[in-house]
Amino acid sequence: MEWKRPVLPVLPVLIVAMLWMLGSPPVAAQDPPAKNPLQGNADAIRTGMGLYRGRCADCHGMDAHGVRAPDITQVWASGRSDDGLFKTIKGGVPGTEMPANPRINDQEAWQILAYLRTLAASAPTDAPRGNAQNGEAIFRKQCAGCHRVNGTGGRLGPDLSRVGVARSREMLMLRIRRGLEDDFGTGYAPVTVTPETGPPIQGVKKNEDLFSVQIMDTRERIQGYEKDQVKAVEDGTRSAMPPFGPDRLSDGDLDDVLRYLQTLRGFDPTVAQ
């Protein structure tokens, strides 16, 4: 007699499993706690220091005072919250060079923030100097031709809608007084294209590869050029933003402009309103 292996009821089992999965409610992502659960924890601070130096310091600097990215020693003094900063580390900031960091888990994000707390500047005790209303008027007259704020202004220079949380007063003052050399954000490096005929065309570089370059000229027109069809493509070493010395901007007016810039926060969904 030939024995046959019994056939297991696979289909009913699969159907039951699928119904169970479809009927299970999705697990909702939980909001982070309002306060860093690892703040002041010595082990977390030590681990956070290593994580910060390995993943953040190239842009924000070993001392967190900023290199290519903003000074982040001021974030708590400017009113940011632990949970908002946690979301920034994890999700990035849309429209900026701050990327999302899906490879950083929750524990690591809190450890980085625990370390940054040890570098954080205290809230200023002196009253802020300058008149923001007059500073805004000066900005619109002398700066808005190149810089946008909250959707208004030029595009040759970086959008400054969030500069109030991105740069310290000292850094802003230095940039205004000295202008900008060599440290250009992506899409704002100065460039001059000399065509086969006609005068050189100046602007800021938006894209470039081995064969072509795309620029925004001083009239804010996007122009593309094949490199073998022009005489030269030359990178500039100084931005179109000139130094604003005391002869162009008095100390009092500078204080007013700085006060206005410090009020700019832009829209950041990670900041509790």
Steps between C-alpha positions, in 0.01 A plus 500: 500500500632844407475768769453864397613797709190694613454840335503780760227759472739775388246728336272542803803571719621771259157655484474514879849656524416764239175589670681535830761732343237712325301529818795610712519878547827661381748592770501879524830684526531648846597861553834541679494613863516876552822472702810298414486186717882477487582858594784508754574127462880471494506184287254649250704821478819306433334288230328806356835676466632217282183492292504877454865510395452215256173613341448872561832680556598520133222754448435643847861504625669309779390771745151523342559865406449422132715449192284443193189469714360718779628559850288265713623609842225764488200281425365468854569866580299594190197311629528155341369199693646153555224325306525749213877449472450123516266525200751718317779245546279216386302669225726782382375844396327516159646756263838512675822300494400326825409147384279240660699240696309171489814310606509684834272316742305668779756411768784648296306819429442555873867425571610762246268755659625410848853581383396820323339620821847510654609742223187713502528872557291646779220739425630857468448716807549833321211657316541462121641808329348669198165594352357211296252722314774732371720195432228352278480826301879502450496133403231555237696791355850348500463120519166388359623533143694175551347336809147376561317511831167319536442487125603857415830617349769384260642157431867563426588452867377247757151521644531658845154414634651281776827682557384604847529139622786404272772753580626677809505880518880494486504289184241722330697811586821347363332401172350846453816693581741280305286366218546139399805321364544131408222372730207485259183300550395252233352689205654837591864471392597792274584416139582686179425352159676658200316415178662483156356843423375771730589607854559264795189388688512499878275311735484216750555137413198273533623177337814379325636182343794421274328635191265778608426762763173655609497844661259764623612831356472836674151545352397172667470315169603135494749448215666180382828480308692223328861540609642430155284780358638780725844652546521448875314408818672659801414445865503811715665529839275772637123516506294781352429614856739787574646586840277743689755706689412799723511724191207307351320394820541688827538311826149607602347385173694172527349442845154560351559257211636236736199541729268452204688192380482353852120516483488281188389147577332392177266203515630190673239230571718358777468816711200512731300814430 
